[in-house]
């Protein structure tokens, strides 16, 4: 599998997992720095997916 495809899949799956975490778990008080807004949770998930896709 080409590296760019591996990275793209990792970022998309990470973003989906981040958004899923926001929707399913979220933050009931609104004070959580990552999970209180959907875009921060999705961005964090995408970044983690990127890092995991680059790991060997």
DSSP file (Angstrom, degrees, kcal/mol; ACC not computed):
  #  RESIDUE AA STRUCTURE BP1 BP2  ACC     N-H-->O    O-->H-N    N-H-->O    O-->H-N    TCO  KAPPA ALPHA  PHI   PSI    X-CA   Y-CA   Z-CA
    1    1 A X              0   0    0      0, 0.0     5,-0.0     0, 0.0     0, 0.0   0.000 360.0 360.0 360.0 132.2    0.0    0.0    0.0
    2    2 A X     >  -     0   0    0      1,-0.1     4,-2.0     4,-0.0     3,-0.2  -0.275 360.0-119.6 -63.2 151.3    1.4    3.4   -0.9
    3    3 A X  H  > S+     0   0    0      1,-0.2     4,-2.5     2,-0.2     5,-0.2   0.872 111.1  55.1 -61.7 -39.7    2.4    5.7    2.0
    4    4 A X  H  > S+     0   0    0      1,-0.2     4,-2.5     2,-0.2    -1,-0.2   0.877 108.2  49.0 -65.3 -36.4    0.0    8.4    1.1
    5    5 A X  H  > S+     0   0    0      2,-0.2     4,-2.5    -3,-0.2    -1,-0.2   0.901 110.8  50.6 -67.8 -40.3   -3.0    6.0    1.1
    6    6 A X  H  X S+     0   0    0     -4,-2.0     4,-2.0     2,-0.2    -2,-0.2   0.908 112.9  46.1 -62.7 -42.7   -1.9    4.7    4.5
    7    7 A X  H  X S+     0   0    0     -4,-2.5     4,-2.6     2,-0.2    -2,-0.2   0.927 112.5  50.0 -65.9 -45.6   -1.7    8.2    5.9
    8    8 A X  H  X S+     0   0    0     -4,-2.5     4,-2.4     1,-0.2     5,-0.2   0.906 111.5  48.0 -61.5 -43.5   -5.0    9.2    4.4
    9    9 A X  H  X S+     0   0    0     -4,-2.5     4,-2.6     1,-0.2     5,-0.3   0.909 112.0  50.4 -63.9 -41.8   -6.8    6.2    5.8
   10   10 A X  H  X S+     0   0    0     -4,-2.0     4,-2.2    -5,-0.2    -2,-0.2   0.907 112.1  46.4 -62.7 -42.7   -5.2    6.8    9.2
   11   11 A X  H  X S+     0   0    0     -4,-2.6     4,-2.5    38,-0.2    -2,-0.2   0.916 114.3  47.1 -67.1 -43.3   -6.3   10.4    9.3
   12   12 A X  H  X S+     0   0    0     -4,-2.4     4,-2.3     2,-0.2    -2,-0.2   0.925 114.9  45.4 -66.4 -44.3   -9.9    9.7    8.1
   13   13 A X  H  X S+     0   0    0     -4,-2.6     4,-2.3    -5,-0.2    -1,-0.2   0.890 113.8  50.2 -66.3 -38.1  -10.3    6.8   10.6
   14   14 A X  H  X S+     0   0    0     -4,-2.2     4,-2.5    -5,-0.3    32,-0.3   0.908 110.6  48.8 -65.1 -41.8   -8.8    8.9   13.4
   15   15 A X  H  X S+     0   0    0     -4,-2.5     4,-2.5    30,-0.3     5,-0.2   0.906 111.6  49.7 -63.9 -41.5  -11.1   11.9   12.6
   16   16 A X  H  X S+     0   0    0     -4,-2.3     4,-2.4     1,-0.2    -2,-0.2   0.894 111.5  48.8 -64.6 -39.4  -14.1    9.5   12.6
   17   17 A X  H  X S+     0   0    0     -4,-2.3     4,-2.3     2,-0.2    -2,-0.2   0.898 110.9  50.7 -67.2 -39.7  -13.1    8.1   15.9
   18   18 A X  H  X S+     0   0    0     -4,-2.5     4,-2.0    24,-0.2    24,-0.2   0.916 112.8  45.1 -63.1 -43.6  -12.6   11.6   17.4
   19   19 A X  H  X S+     0   0    0     -4,-2.5     4,-2.5     2,-0.2    -2,-0.2   0.896 111.9  52.8 -67.3 -39.3  -16.1   12.7   16.2
   20   20 A X  H  X S+     0   0    0     -4,-2.4     4,-2.8     1,-0.2     5,-0.4   0.891 107.8  51.4 -62.0 -39.0  -17.6    9.4   17.5
   21   21 A X  H  X>S+     0   0    0     -4,-2.3     5,-2.5     2,-0.2     4,-2.4   0.911 109.7  50.3 -63.6 -41.9  -16.0   10.0   20.8
   22   22 A X  H  <5S+     0   0    0     -4,-2.0    -2,-0.2     3,-0.2    -1,-0.2   0.931 116.1  41.4 -60.0 -46.5  -17.5   13.5   20.9
   23   23 A X  H  <5S+     0   0    0     -4,-2.5    -2,-0.2     1,-0.1    -1,-0.2   0.888 124.9  33.4 -71.5 -40.0  -21.0   12.2   20.0
   24   24 A X  H  <5S+     0   0    0     -4,-2.8    -3,-0.2    -5,-0.2    -2,-0.2   0.861 138.6  10.9 -89.1 -37.3  -21.0    9.1   22.2
   25   25 A X  T  <5S+     0   0    0     -4,-2.4    -3,-0.2    -5,-0.4     3,-0.1   0.829  85.9 146.9-107.2 -58.0  -18.9   10.2   25.3
   26   26 A X      < -     0   0    0     -5,-2.5     2,-0.4     1,-0.1    10,-0.2  -0.032  58.1 -69.2  57.8-154.8  -18.5   13.9   25.0
   27   27 A X        -     0   0    0      8,-0.3    -1,-0.1    -5,-0.2     3,-0.1  -0.944  31.5-164.0-142.9 114.0  -18.3   16.3   27.9
   28   28 A X  S    S+     0   0    0     -2,-0.4    -1,-0.1     1,-0.2    -2,-0.1   0.782  90.8  44.7 -73.4 -26.3  -21.4   16.9   30.0
   29   29 A X  S    S-     0   0    0      1,-0.0    -1,-0.2     0, 0.0     7,-0.0   0.708  98.4-130.4 -91.8 -20.3  -20.0   20.1   31.7
   30   30 A X  S    S+     0   0    0     -3,-0.1     6,-0.1     5,-0.0    -2,-0.1   0.546  83.2 100.8  82.8   7.4  -18.5   21.8   28.6
   31   31 A X        +     0   0    0      4,-0.0     2,-0.4     5,-0.0     5,-0.0   0.431  44.3 113.1-104.3  -0.4  -15.2   22.4   30.4
   32   32 A X     >  -     0   0    0      1,-0.1     4,-1.1     2,-0.1     5,-0.1  -0.590  61.8-144.5 -74.1 127.5  -13.2   19.5   28.8
   33   33 A X  T  4 S+     0   0    0     -2,-0.4    -1,-0.1     1,-0.2     4,-0.1   0.799  91.4  26.2 -68.0 -28.0  -10.5   21.0   26.5
   34   34 A X  T >4 S+     0   0    0      2,-0.1     3,-0.5     1,-0.1     7,-0.2   0.863 126.4  38.1-100.8 -45.8  -10.7   18.3   23.8
   35   35 A X  T 34 S+     0   0    0      1,-0.2    -8,-0.3     5,-0.1    -2,-0.1   0.395  92.1  83.5 -94.9   4.5  -14.2   16.8   23.9
   36   36 A X  T 3< S+     0   0    0     -4,-1.1     2,-0.4   -10,-0.2    -1,-0.2   0.758  96.2  39.7 -79.6 -21.8  -16.3   19.9   24.6
   37   37 A X  S <> S-     0   0    0     -3,-0.5     4,-1.8    -5,-0.1     3,-0.2  -0.965  77.0-133.6-127.2 145.2  -16.4   20.9   20.9
   38   38 A X  H  > S+     0   0    0     -2,-0.4     4,-2.4     1,-0.2     5,-0.2   0.864 103.2  54.2 -66.3 -35.5  -16.8   18.6   17.9
   39   39 A X  H  > S+     0   0    0      2,-0.2     4,-2.1     1,-0.2    -1,-0.2   0.837 109.0  47.2 -72.8 -30.8  -14.0   20.3   15.8
   40   40 A X  H  > S+     0   0    0     -3,-0.2     4,-2.5     2,-0.2    -1,-0.2   0.901 114.1  47.3 -74.2 -39.2  -11.4   19.9   18.6
   41   41 A X  H  X S+     0   0    0     -4,-1.8     4,-2.1     2,-0.2    -2,-0.2   0.909 115.0  46.1 -65.9 -41.8  -12.3   16.3   19.2
   42   42 A X  H  X S+     0   0    0     -4,-2.4     4,-2.3   -24,-0.2   -24,-0.2   0.907 113.9  48.5 -67.5 -42.3  -12.3   15.5   15.4
   43   43 A X  H  X S+     0   0    0     -4,-2.1     4,-2.3     2,-0.2    -2,-0.2   0.900 111.5  49.5 -64.4 -41.5   -9.0   17.3   14.9
   44   44 A X  H  X S+     0   0    0     -4,-2.5     4,-2.3     2,-0.2    -1,-0.2   0.912 111.5  49.4 -63.7 -42.3   -7.3   15.6   17.8
   45   45 A X  H  X S+     0   0    0     -4,-2.1     4,-2.4     2,-0.2   -30,-0.3   0.895 110.4  50.4 -63.4 -39.9   -8.5   12.2   16.5
   46   46 A X  H  X S+     0   0    0     -4,-2.3     4,-2.2   -32,-0.3    -2,-0.2   0.897 110.4  50.0 -64.6 -40.1   -7.2   13.0   13.0
   47   47 A X  H  X S+     0   0    0     -4,-2.3     4,-2.4     2,-0.2    -2,-0.2   0.900 111.8  47.6 -65.1 -40.4   -3.8   14.0   14.5
   48   48 A X  H  X S+     0   0    0     -4,-2.3     4,-2.6     2,-0.2    -2,-0.2   0.887 110.8  52.0 -67.5 -38.0   -3.7   10.7   16.5
   49   49 A X  H  X S+     0   0    0     -4,-2.4     4,-2.1     2,-0.2   -38,-0.2   0.890 109.5  50.5 -63.2 -39.1   -4.7    8.8   13.3
   50   50 A X  H  X S+     0   0    0     -4,-2.2     4,-1.5     2,-0.2    -2,-0.2   0.942 111.7  46.8 -62.8 -48.2   -1.8   10.5   11.5
   51   51 A X  H  X S+     0   0    0     -4,-2.4     4,-1.0     1,-0.2    -2,-0.2   0.904 113.6  48.3 -63.0 -40.6    0.7    9.6   14.2
   52   52 A X  H  < S+     0   0    0     -4,-2.6     3,-0.2     1,-0.2    -1,-0.2   0.861 108.9  53.5 -68.2 -34.2   -0.5    6.0   14.3
   53   53 A X  H  < S+     0   0    0     -4,-2.1    -1,-0.2     1,-0.2    -2,-0.2   0.782 109.8  48.7 -71.9 -24.5   -0.4    5.7   10.5
   54   54 A X  H  < S+     0   0    0     -4,-1.5    -1,-0.2    -3,-0.2    -2,-0.2   0.652  91.8  97.0 -87.1 -16.2    3.3    6.9   10.5
   55   55 A X     <        0   0    0     -4,-1.0    -3,-0.0    -3,-0.2    -4,-0.0  -0.420 360.0 360.0 -71.8 147.4    4.3    4.5   13.3
   56   56 A X              0   0    0     -2,-0.1    -1,-0.1     0, 0.0    -4,-0.1   0.451 360.0 360.0 -95.6 360.0    5.9    1.3   12.2
